């Protein structure tokens, strides 16, 4: 009888140690893989994102043909108007923060408590981390991973690289990803030659690119365009 008790007592701590060992290994592997992944994308352009895959799965289930228009343009070739429009629309403190805008997050939190319309407080860095490394959604788990990858890209990428990736992978319409595909679809020109008003109009649709379109801008989108252009003027040149 006493031998059985001793065996039970020994197996308990032993099982707990094995669980801790497995969890620790998984955690260390995750750290290693995630860091290497982020480092790789510092030099390699992301070929595809999970959002692009999910959107095409949605299209397939709806009986629509697959669609993924994207064309990578290097940072130096993207029109300065497009860069400034993105920063003016989404993250005016982009060059000064280390991934998070605390005041914007607090403001969004307070607004969301009073309004049914969900307002985001994510920076360009957070949106880039979400688009490149994660899945769509608003769960706290995903938010935690988003914060982690945001810190990684801020640590290992330059601000130029973050904005370059952002402007090349984010959704800018139904099956349209990146500034080049958007410029071609909406204005029949390259993003390298976008005017201030055209860039501002594209950026005005960033919050909901499948609902809003630069081709048929609503009054609300035109007002957003005006505000973005005003912010662009106030922002001045981006000093990277």
KOLFIRO-480050 format. One line per field, with one value per residue: residue number from 1; residue in three letters; x, y, z of N, C-alpha, C in turn. Coordinates in pm, whole numbers, plus 50000, padded with zeros to 5 digits. Layout:
REM residues N
num <- (NUM ...)
residu <- (ALA ...)
n.u <- (X ...)
n.v <- (Y ...)
n.w <- (Z ...)
ca.u <- (X ...)
ca.v <- (Y ...)
ca.w <- (Z ...)
c.u <- (X ...)
c.v <- (Y ...)
c.w <- (Z ...)
END
This chain:
REM residues 240
num <- (1 2 3 4 5 6 7 8 9 10 11 12 13 14 15 16 17 18 19 20 21 22 23 24 25 26 27 28 29 30 31 32 33 34 35 36 37 38 39 40 41 42 43 44 45 46 47 48 49 50 51 52 53 54 55 56 57 58 59 60 61 62 63 64 65 66 67 68 69 70 71 72 73 74 75 76 77 78 79 80 81 82 83 84 85 86 87 88 89 90 91 92 93 94 95 96 97 98 99 100 101 102 103 104 105 106 107 108 109 110 111 112 113 114 115 116 117 118 119 120 121 122 123 124 125 126 127 128 129 130 131 132 133 134 135 136 137 138 139 140 141 142 143 144 145 146 147 148 149 150 151 152 153 154 155 156 157 158 159 160 161 162 163 164 165 166 167 168 169 170 171 172 173 174 175 176 177 178 179 180 181 182 183 184 185 186 187 188 189 190 191 192 193 194 195 196 197 198 199 200 201 202 203 204 205 206 207 208 209 210 211 212 213 214 215 216 217 218 219 220 221 222 223 224 225 226 227 228 229 230 231 232 233 234 235 236 237 238 239 240)
residu <- (UNK UNK UNK UNK UNK UNK UNK UNK UNK UNK UNK UNK UNK UNK UNK UNK UNK UNK UNK UNK UNK UNK UNK UNK UNK UNK UNK UNK UNK UNK UNK UNK UNK UNK UNK UNK UNK UNK UNK UNK UNK UNK UNK UNK UNK UNK UNK UNK UNK UNK UNK UNK UNK UNK UNK UNK UNK UNK UNK UNK UNK UNK UNK UNK UNK UNK UNK UNK UNK UNK UNK UNK UNK UNK UNK UNK UNK UNK UNK UNK UNK UNK UNK UNK UNK UNK UNK UNK UNK UNK UNK UNK UNK UNK UNK UNK UNK UNK UNK UNK UNK UNK UNK UNK UNK UNK UNK UNK UNK UNK UNK UNK UNK UNK UNK UNK UNK UNK UNK UNK UNK UNK UNK UNK UNK UNK UNK UNK UNK UNK UNK UNK UNK UNK UNK UNK UNK UNK UNK UNK UNK UNK UNK UNK UNK UNK UNK UNK UNK UNK UNK UNK UNK UNK UNK UNK UNK UNK UNK UNK UNK UNK UNK UNK UNK UNK UNK UNK UNK UNK UNK UNK UNK UNK UNK UNK UNK UNK UNK UNK UNK UNK UNK UNK UNK UNK UNK UNK UNK UNK UNK UNK UNK UNK UNK UNK UNK UNK UNK UNK UNK UNK UNK UNK UNK UNK UNK UNK UNK UNK UNK UNK UNK UNK UNK UNK UNK UNK UNK UNK UNK UNK UNK UNK UNK UNK UNK UNK UNK UNK UNK UNK UNK UNK UNK UNK UNK UNK UNK UNK)
n.u <- (50083 50188 50389 50244 50141 50378 50462 50258 50295 50547 50503 50339 50488 50682 50538 50451 50694 50766 50567 50625 50876 50815 50651 50835 51023 50863 50806 51065 51133 50939 51019 51271 51204 51025 51186 51384 51219 51122 51369 51441 51248 51333 51504 51397 51120 50788 50614 50345 50046 49861 49609 49560 49536 49312 49115 49090 48996 48747 48637 48629 48444 48222 48179 48322 48586 48939 49138 49410 49568 49876 50183 50509 50679 50975 51085 51211 51103 50833 50585 50643 50419 50236 50354 50349 50076 49982 50104 49997 49727 49707 49899 50045 50256 50444 50725 50834 50757 50797 50659 50407 50128 50035 49850 49671 49567 49439 49249 49099 48997 48830 48648 48533 48389 48171 48062 47907 48044 48349 48660 48995 49322 49562 49904 50108 50315 50206 49993 50134 50272 50053 49937 50141 50241 50033 49685 49354 49138 49006 49075 49209 49429 49536 49597 49797 50003 50034 50140 50384 50513 50519 50705 50928 50966 51011 51249 51425 51385 51413 51251 51190 51176 50958 50747 50766 50702 50445 50305 50307 50174 49927 49567 49388 49155 48903 49057 49283 49606 49843 50011 50083 49920 49676 49693 49709 49462 49270 49345 49480 49758 50104 50209 50425 50391 50177 49950 49905 49634 49529 49676 49594 49324 49328 49441 49240 49055 49163 49072 48849 48872 48728 48472 48472 48574 48819 48729 48457 48400 48244 48066 48168 48419 48540 48560 48736 48957 49012 49088 49314 49483 49520 49655 49883 50004 50066 50231 50459 50778 50890 51127 51344)
n.v <- (49879 50127 50151 50200 50455 50602 50578 50717 50974 51031 51022 51240 51500 51437 51420 51682 51816 51721 51837 52109 52111 52051 52269 52476 52416 52447 52719 52831 52745 52882 53148 53145 53079 53288 53517 53465 53460 53725 53855 53749 53863 54117 54145 53996 54020 53984 53719 53648 53684 53574 53687 53738 53479 53388 53565 53480 53224 53286 53407 53186 53019 53172 53144 53300 53403 53346 53611 53820 54085 54230 54404 54444 54736 54909 55096 55346 55408 55444 55692 55998 56132 55922 55791 55994 56040 55799 55797 56034 55968 55735 55721 55955 55993 55815 55815 55872 55706 55383 55175 55177 55387 55528 55725 55733 55474 55480 55678 55554 55341 55469 55589 55364 55258 55422 55428 55240 55190 55050 55175 55186 55193 55139 55152 55215 55033 54829 54748 54651 54436 54275 54227 54096 53881 53760 53664 53780 53947 54015 53922 53889 53725 53730 54001 54008 53860 54034 54263 54156 54089 54342 54474 54324 54386 54657 54651 54510 54598 54885 55210 55283 55034 54917 55088 55049 54774 54778 54946 54783 54543 54572 54546 54699 54708 54498 54208 54349 54447 54645 54954 54990 54815 54926 55190 55138 55011 55202 55449 55404 55423 55423 55379 55529 55776 55907 56168 56425 56445 56205 56008 56069 56006 55730 55653 55739 55540 55329 55227 55061 54899 54730 54811 55085 55281 55441 55492 55544 55758 55832 56100 56107 55983 56167 56379 56273 56249 56522 56598 56438 56540 56793 56727 56619 56844 56981 56798 56785 56706 56363 56273 56041)
n.w <- (50000 50083 49895 49663 49721 49732 49467 49333 49440 49336 49059 49013 49046 48853 48611 48596 48566 48313 48155 48193 48075 47806 47738 47773 47573 47342 47364 47341 47084 46940 46988 46860 46590 46524 46550 46356 46132 46120 46085 45836 45666 45672 45467 45260 45048 45158 45016 45019 45220 45511 45515 45244 45149 45297 45203 44939 44978 45080 44851 44683 44812 44776 44514 44340 44114 44179 44307 44320 44313 44300 44321 44378 44489 44533 44823 44766 44522 44553 44541 44707 44790 44841 45057 45253 45266 45373 45628 45730 45737 45895 46104 46248 46420 46348 46286 46529 46743 46912 46802 46921 46987 47255 47342 47126 47140 47390 47337 47135 47281 47468 47291 47171 47381 47395 47143 46875 46647 46579 46657 46560 46716 46617 46520 46224 46235 46399 46236 46018 46132 46199 45945 45801 45959 46100 46159 46059 46294 46630 46879 47214 47232 46972 46964 47153 47027 46814 46939 47021 46773 46666 46830 46758 46479 46499 46632 46461 46198 45982 45991 45733 45607 45738 45657 45383 45351 45458 45272 45057 45109 45239 45238 44982 44851 44692 44654 44593 44663 44817 44723 44452 44298 44370 44272 43998 43956 44032 43922 43690 43669 43780 44123 44165 44059 44175 44250 44504 44584 44480 44617 44877 44858 44817 45062 45231 45220 45359 45620 45564 45308 45136 45145 45090 44808 44601 44348 44355 44557 44868 45039 45292 45257 45085 45258 45444 45275 45232 45494 45527 45328 45432 45666 45550 45443 45675 45793 45633 45470 45499 45726 45722)
ca.u <- (50000 50278 50461 50154 50137 50506 50462 50167 50359 50660 50457 50281 50593 50751 50452 50453 50823 50763 50483 50704 50984 50756 50608 50957 51078 50775 50827 51196 51125 50860 51105 51373 51142 50969 51296 51442 51117 51128 51499 51438 51167 51405 51573 51314 50985 50686 50548 50199 50007 49749 49487 49541 49488 49176 49025 49066 48910 48613 48591 48602 48319 48114 48169 48393 48721 49047 49188 49515 49648 49982 50307 50599 50755 51071 51054 51258 51023 50695 50571 50646 50279 50173 50412 50300 49933 49964 50142 49899 49597 49706 49995 50125 50376 50515 50871 50879 50728 50867 50562 50276 50086 49953 49738 49574 49503 49348 49139 49016 48930 48722 48550 48465 48296 48053 48010 47896 48147 48478 48770 49125 49429 49686 50003 50149 50397 50115 49919 50229 50292 49929 49916 50248 50271 49920 49555 49259 49060 49018 49089 49322 49546 49596 49652 49923 50101 50057 50233 50515 50574 50544 50833 51035 50997 51069 51387 51510 51366 51416 51120 51170 51135 50823 50653 50773 50623 50306 50246 50309 50097 49795 49450 49344 49037 48867 49162 49388 49699 49958 49989 50097 49797 49567 49710 49675 49319 49183 49385 49547 49895 50188 50213 50543 50353 50050 49941 49871 49492 49508 49732 49507 49199 49355 49461 49111 48979 49236 49001 48757 48896 48632 48346 48496 48661 48855 48656 48326 48412 48127 48093 48255 48554 48594 48596 48860 49062 49045 49160 49446 49563 49555 49759 50005 50065 50120 50338 50579 50854 50924 51271 51384)
ca.v <- (50000 50243 50161 50264 50597 50661 50584 50825 51099 51054 51044 51374 51598 51398 51459 51829 51855 51692 51940 52233 52094 52060 52408 52557 52390 52511 52863 52865 52727 52993 53265 53131 53085 53421 53612 53436 53499 53871 53890 53713 53962 54245 54146 53928 54074 53881 53680 53635 53694 53488 53757 53715 53341 53381 53637 53395 53114 53347 53423 53052 52970 53254 53114 53402 53360 53391 53742 53870 54182 54290 54424 54507 54854 54944 55216 55469 55433 55481 55838 56061 56163 55803 55769 56097 56019 55686 55841 56136 55905 55624 55719 56076 55986 55695 55828 55904 55605 55254 55073 55197 55523 55507 55820 55689 55353 55523 55751 55454 55264 55553 55605 55236 55236 55505 55415 55105 55180 55020 55258 55128 55285 55072 55225 55149 54918 54724 54698 54573 54310 54198 54185 54008 53763 53707 53642 53885 53921 54113 53854 53933 53641 53785 54130 53981 53827 54157 54346 54090 54106 54485 54502 54262 54461 54784 54624 54456 54667 55031 55270 55276 54897 54897 55158 54984 54651 54820 54998 54679 54423 54592 54536 54831 54685 54357 54138 54446 54458 54732 55083 54982 54755 55022 55301 55088 54978 55319 55567 55361 55473 55363 55450 55616 55908 55949 56307 56438 56415 56063 55932 56093 55935 55588 55641 55764 55414 55225 55157 54958 54904 54652 54885 55214 55275 55570 55512 55600 55807 55892 56230 56081 55957 56294 56460 56213 56290 56662 56602 56378 56638 56899 56670 56605 56976 57011 56699 56818 56591 56262 56273 55909)
ca.w <- (50000 50092 49768 49567 49754 49691 49320 49295 49475 49245 48922 49003 49013 48730 48501 48595 48509 48169 48093 48194 47978 47672 47720 47759 47439 47244 47378 47286 46939 46888 46989 46757 46458 46502 46530 46224 46034 46110 46026 45694 45595 45665 45339 45160 45041 45185 44890 45038 45360 45546 45476 45101 45136 45351 45113 44822 45024 45085 44713 44630 44871 44720 44371 44264 44074 44264 44268 44408 44237 44381 44247 44476 44448 44638 44900 44699 44402 44589 44543 44839 44824 44896 45190 45343 45282 45464 45762 45771 45760 45989 46215 46231 46505 46302 46292 46665 46844 46897 46765 46981 47019 47375 47344 47024 47192 47496 47272 47067 47386 47521 47184 47149 47491 47374 47007 46819 46542 46640 46608 46593 46756 46578 46441 46100 46275 46444 46120 45938 46204 46185 45805 45751 46039 46176 46097 46094 46415 46738 47007 47297 47198 46851 47002 47222 46923 46736 47017 47018 46641 46649 46896 46679 46356 46539 46675 46355 46071 45985 45966 45588 45573 45790 45570 45252 45357 45480 45149 44953 45141 45298 45150 44934 44768 44679 44580 44557 44775 44793 44657 44306 44245 44393 44177 43865 43951 44052 43844 43568 43670 43883 44251 44164 44006 44233 44295 44644 44602 44452 44730 44993 44835 44844 45208 45297 45219 45432 45729 45514 45163 45057 45147 45025 44690 44543 44222 44388 44695 44931 45100 45407 45207 45034 45376 45494 45181 45262 45621 45504 45253 45526 45753 45469 45434 45806 45822 45558 45420 45597 45747 45771)
c.u <- (50085 50355 50376 50147 50263 50513 50376 50230 50472 50612 50400 50385 50664 50671 50453 50583 50827 50681 50558 50814 50932 50716 50728 51019 50996 50796 50959 51199 51047 50944 51207 51314 51090 51078 51360 51348 51121 51259 51501 51362 51226 51470 51489 51174 50882 50610 50396 50170 49886 49617 49456 49484 49343 49075 48993 48982 48765 48555 48552 48469 48199 48098 48235 48530 48827 49101 49292 49608 49749 50108 50401 50674 50847 51040 51092 51173 50879 50688 50571 50505 50209 50225 50353 50150 49905 49993 50040 49765 49597 49792 50091 50251 50466 50666 50923 50853 50806 50765 50422 50251 49986 49831 49630 49498 49401 49226 49043 48935 48810 48610 48467 48366 48163 47986 48004 48002 48284 48588 48902 49226 49564 49776 50032 50233 50309 50038 50008 50252 50172 49915 50017 50257 50150 49793 49461 49182 49086 49035 49212 49447 49616 49660 49787 50034 50135 50157 50374 50584 50601 50679 50949 51068 51053 51216 51478 51494 51384 51273 51088 51117 50992 50721 50651 50686 50475 50239 50245 50218 49956 49685 49403 49223 49007 48969 49276 49477 49818 49926 49995 49970 49679 49574 49671 49524 49232 49217 49459 49688 49973 50184 50334 50508 50220 50056 49901 49725 49462 49558 49643 49375 49215 49366 49331 49029 49046 49154 48907 48764 48801 48494 48359 48591 48693 48782 48520 48327 48282 48164 48189 48399 48618 48635 48725 48978 49108 49128 49302 49537 49607 49666 49891 50080 50132 50238 50468 50653 50886 51076 51314 51533)
c.v <- (50125 50262 50230 50414 50668 50678 50698 50961 51134 51089 51183 51479 51567 51440 51612 51880 51833 51798 52071 52228 52110 52204 52498 52540 52457 52662 52907 52850 52841 53120 53261 53148 53224 53524 53591 53478 53651 53916 53861 53818 54102 54259 54085 53988 53964 53844 53677 53650 53603 53553 53734 53576 53329 53451 53552 53273 53163 53360 53288 52999 53047 53234 53218 53350 53414 53525 53789 53960 54247 54300 54505 54625 54891 55079 55344 55505 55471 55633 55890 56096 56044 55774 55867 56083 55907 55726 55942 56074 55810 55643 55838 56079 55868 55703 55845 55795 55476 55142 55097 55345 55512 55598 55779 55566 55389 55594 55654 55374 55340 55570 55479 55203 55310 55483 55270 55082 55161 55103 55197 55234 55230 55163 55151 55025 54801 54663 54613 54437 54218 54142 54082 53877 53695 53694 53757 53848 54024 54048 53906 53852 53697 53921 54114 53947 53950 54247 54289 54112 54254 54523 54443 54343 54598 54767 54588 54524 54818 55083 55266 55138 54870 54962 55097 54859 54684 54861 54897 54560 54449 54587 54676 54820 54537 54286 54228 54469 54546 54853 55075 54925 54852 55137 55259 55065 55103 55438 55533 55412 55404 55445 55541 55758 55959 56095 56308 56399 56267 55976 55947 56018 55785 55566 55660 55636 55303 55154 55047 54952 54823 54719 55017 55200 55416 55599 55577 55651 55869 56030 56215 56060 56084 56385 56407 56251 56433 56672 56546 56475 56754 56853 56654 56737 57014 56920 56736 56694 56493 56251 56140 55907)
c.w <- (50000 49964 49663 49591 49710 49540 49270 49322 49378 49105 48903 48965 48883 48608 48484 48532 48359 48095 48083 48089 47835 47642 47697 47621 47330 47244 47315 47135 46873 46882 46875 46617 46427 46475 46393 46111 46010 46046 45876 45613 45600 45527 45225 45164 45066 45057 44899 45187 45384 45506 45328 45075 45181 45260 44989 44856 45030 44944 44653 44682 44819 44570 44283 44222 44170 44214 44370 44326 44330 44297 44335 44413 44563 44701 44826 44579 44431 44599 44686 44885 44889 45036 45290 45368 45382 45608 45815 45808 45878 46113 46204 46318 46467 46321 46435 46768 46818 46874 46814 47009 47134 47377 47244 47072 47300 47438 47204 47168 47442 47417 47166 47261 47469 47239 46963 46711 46608 46575 46653 46635 46717 46495 46312 46132 46319 46327 46030 46001 46186 46044 45759 45827 46103 46092 46135 46221 46522 46875 47082 47267 47076 46878 47072 47124 46840 46807 47011 46884 46610 46710 46815 46554 46388 46578 46557 46219 46090 45963 45817 45548 45620 45696 45430 45250 45372 45350 45034 44982 45191 45193 45112 44842 44762 44590 44538 44680 44736 44709 44505 44242 44259 44293 44036 43851 43952 43962 43715 43556 43781 44011 44260 44121 44062 44278 44442 44669 44578 44567 44853 44980 44860 44994 45284 45309 45300 45540 45683 45362 45077 45053 45071 44908 44640 44412 44245 44532 44747 44987 45217 45364 45152 45148 45437 45405 45209 45391 45606 45429 45342 45620 45679 45460 45564 45840 45754 45511 45532 45608 45809 45810)
END
